[in-house]
Amino acid sequence: MVAAVRPRAADVIHRDRRVDARNLKIEVRPLAGALGARILGVDLSRPIGDSTFTDIYRAFLEYLVIFFPGQRALSPEQHTAFAARFGEVDREPFTYPFKTPTVPGQTQILLNVKEATDRTINVGGFWHADVTYRERPHKAGIIYAKDVPPFGGDTMFANQYLACDTLSDAMKRMLGGLKAVHSSRMVYGNEWARYASVSRTRAPLLEERSFSKSMYAQAEQASVSEFDHPVIRVHPDTGRSCLYVNRGFVERFAGMTPEESLPLLEFLWDHASRPEFTCRYTWSHNDVGVWDNRCTLHYALNDYSGERREMHRVSVHEPSPPAASRAIPGRDAD
């Protein structure tokens, strides 16, 4: 296994420090004002030196989601080796909430594919973060575009630092004392949250919003996975506070009923995906993208009806459960 390389404390990006492009071994081209950057000058089919990876990791922390366009074709081993530089690879079969297929012989590589004839839902077709119902959710997703449609199929990302920063101080103080219950039941991330395939001439049918009609049938769960995480968490690498609730898995606030929780959750979900907090990426063949699952949400658009799309994803675990932020107005710092 390739060991993960973490930057030294002096190399960690804080809110008042920016990547100095003059000192990088890579070329960084910002994608949008809120987040996102293209990384040029890196061939992921070849081994990456520690110094170059430190630059990549710094850009990852600064821009939250980074893209490596126009790569050579990657083998499963090359894809996994690059992912392992970011942390511990999730090698367990992804059995729920979906029966997600994997690349044959490579249980760590999830196969996200829609055939041209598939008019059903897209499992990533709403704003969410990955597997936050786990004690240690994913730290990052490393996705490889194997086959992309000639149009559509973009992915959107939203900056959750900004979502937190733009809340009022009174709201931050209230949320700073709360935890949210993240559950694999997907009470609000069910079929009705996800649109079926759309096009200029075709609206999706209601019955097409169905897991059972897609290749990602909802798995039967013998037991529910459920953990409480802080509503405002601290990012372990940057020390910044970010909003940490998502429609896919958050069910309620800890100690509250769903009915009491839902009005505030709806506000936070809508606030978290404000357009000015987002970027949008159009995939090309062999592109690789890496997003920070700790401080972003993402949304895979399902707007390529009649076209095929195939993406391979490897994820890495957070090393420890999310911790609450102490940088809340009116609260004492540790």
VENDA-V898541 format. One record per residue. N is the residue number from 1. RES is the residue in one letter. PHI is phi in whole degrees, -180 to 180 (* if undefined). Layout:
N&RES&PHI, N&RES&PHI
This chain:
1&M&*, 2&V&-79, 3&A&-72, 4&A&-73, 5&V&-110, 6&R&-103, 7&P&-68, 8&R&-67, 9&A&-56, 10&A&-69, 11&D&-95, 12&V&-67, 13&I&-85, 14&H&-106, 15&R&-63, 16&D&-101, 17&R&-125, 18&R&-119, 19&V&-63, 20&D&-88, 21&A&-61, 22&R&-68, 23&N&-103, 24&L&-90, 25&K&-92, 26&I&-125, 27&E&-104, 28&V&-112, 29&R&-120, 30&P&-56, 31&L&-97, 32&A&-153, 33&G&-69, 34&A&-83, 35&L&-172, 36&G&97, 37&A&-156, 38&R&-92, 39&I&-112, 40&L&-112, 41&G&88, 42&V&-127, 43&D&-106, 44&L&-75, 45&S&-81, 46&R&-116, 47&P&-59, 48&I&-108, 49&G&-67, 50&D&-61, 51&S&-65, 52&T&-66, 53&F&-66, 54&T&-59, 55&D&-64, 56&I&-62, 57&Y&-67, 58&R&-63, 59&A&-65, 60&F&-59, 61&L&-70, 62&E&-74, 63&Y&-104, 64&L&75, 65&V&-142, 66&I&-128, 67&F&-129, 68&F&-116, 69&P&-76, 70&G&61, 71&Q&-76, 72&R&-70, 73&A&-59, 74&L&-104, 75&S&-79, 76&P&-55, 77&E&-68, 78&Q&-68, 79&H&-60, 80&T&-67, 81&A&-63, 82&F&-67, 83&A&-60, 84&A&-65, 85&R&-67, 86&F&-90, 87&G&155, 88&E&-75, 89&V&-69, 90&D&-78, 91&R&-107, 92&E&-79, 93&P&-58, 94&F&-85, 95&T&-92, 96&Y&-157, 97&P&-76, 98&F&-121, 99&K&-85, 100&T&-83, 101&P&-71, 102&T&-125, 103&V&-64, 104&P&-51, 105&G&77, 106&Q&-134, 107&T&-64, 108&Q&-82, 109&I&-108, 110&L&-75, 111&L&-102, 112&N&-101, 113&V&-135, 114&K&-129, 115&E&-75, 116&A&-61, 117&T&-88, 118&D&-83, 119&R&-107, 120&T&-88, 121&I&-67, 122&N&-106, 123&V&-62, 124&G&-99, 125&G&-86, 126&F&-170, 127&W&-72, 128&H&-162, 129&A&-116, 130&D&-84, 131&V&43, 132&T&-73, 133&Y&-77, 134&R&-87, 135&E&-63, 136&R&-118, 137&P&-66, 138&H&-71, 139&K&-79, 140&A&-153, 141&G&-115, 142&I&-121, 143&I&-113, 144&Y&-125, 145&A&-87, 146&K&-85, 147&D&-148, 148&V&-124, 149&P&-72, 150&P&-69, 151&F&-154, 152&G&74, 153&G&78, 154&D&-67, 155&T&-120, 156&M&-107, 157&F&-132, 158&A&-131, 159&N&-84, 160&Q&-88, 161&Y&-64, 162&L&-64, 163&A&-59, 164&C&-76, 165&D&-60, 166&T&-90, 167&L&-75, 168&S&-66, 169&D&-61, 170&A&-63, 171&M&-66, 172&K&-61, 173&R&-62, 174&M&-67, 175&L&-69, 176&G&-64, 177&G&-99, 178&L&-110, 179&K&-118, 180&A&-111, 181&V&-90, 182&H&-99, 183&S&-135, 184&S&-74, 185&R&-67, 186&M&54, 187&V&-59, 188&Y&-109, 189&G&-109, 190&N&-81, 191&E&-60, 192&W&-71, 193&A&-83, 194&R&-123, 195&Y&-77, 196&A&-75, 197&S&-59, 198&V&-123, 199&S&-149, 200&R&-62, 201&T&-114, 202&R&-139, 203&A&-90, 204&P&-69, 205&L&-83, 206&L&-60, 207&E&-71, 208&E&-82, 209&R&-81, 210&S&-145, 211&F&-64, 212&S&-67, 213&K&-87, 214&S&-106, 215&M&-78, 216&Y&-107, 217&A&-61, 218&Q&-66, 219&A&-79, 220&E&-77, 221&Q&-107, 222&A&-68, 223&S&-145, 224&V&-95, 225&S&-91, 226&E&-150, 227&F&-141, 228&D&-92, 229&H&-130, 230&P&-62, 231&V&-68, 232&I&-115, 233&R&-107, 234&V&-101, 235&H&-78, 236&P&-67, 237&D&-92, 238&T&-104, 239&G&77, 240&R&-86, 241&S&-89, 242&C&-143, 243&L&-71, 244&Y&-135, 245&V&-135, 246&N&-146, 247&R&-64, 248&G&-63, 249&F&-128, 250&V&-76, 251&E&-105, 252&R&-172, 253&F&-85, 254&A&-60, 255&G&85, 256&M&-120, 257&T&-82, 258&P&-57, 259&E&-66, 260&E&-68, 261&S&-81, 262&L&-58, 263&P&-58, 264&L&-72, 265&L&-62, 266&E&-60, 267&F&-61, 268&L&-66, 269&W&-63, 270&D&-67, 271&H&-63, 272&A&-64, 273&S&-113, 274&R&-56, 275&P&-54, 276&E&-72, 277&F&-94, 278&T&-115, 279&C&-135, 280&R&-137, 281&Y&-119, 282&T&-97, 283&W&-79, 284&S&-124, 285&H&-56, 286&N&74, 287&D&-65, 288&V&-124, 289&G&-127, 290&V&-133, 291&W&-118, 292&D&-87, 293&N&-72, 294&R&-80, 295&C&-136, 296&T&-136, 297&L&-114, 298&H&-141, 299&Y&-148, 300&A&-92, 301&L&-74, 302&N&-112, 303&D&-123, 304&Y&-128, 305&S&-52, 306&G&88, 307&E&-122, 308&R&-99, 309&R&-142, 310&E&-136, 311&M&-126, 312&H&-111, 313&R&-128, 314&V&-114, 315&S&-122, 316&V&-123, 317&H&-76, 318&E&-69, 319&P&-71, 320&S&-149, 321&P&-62, 322&P&-59, 323&A&-111, 324&A&-71, 325&S&-81, 326&R&-102, 327&A&-87, 328&I&-113, 329&P&-53, 330&G&85, 331&R&-112, 332&D&-73, 333&A&-81, 334&D&-67
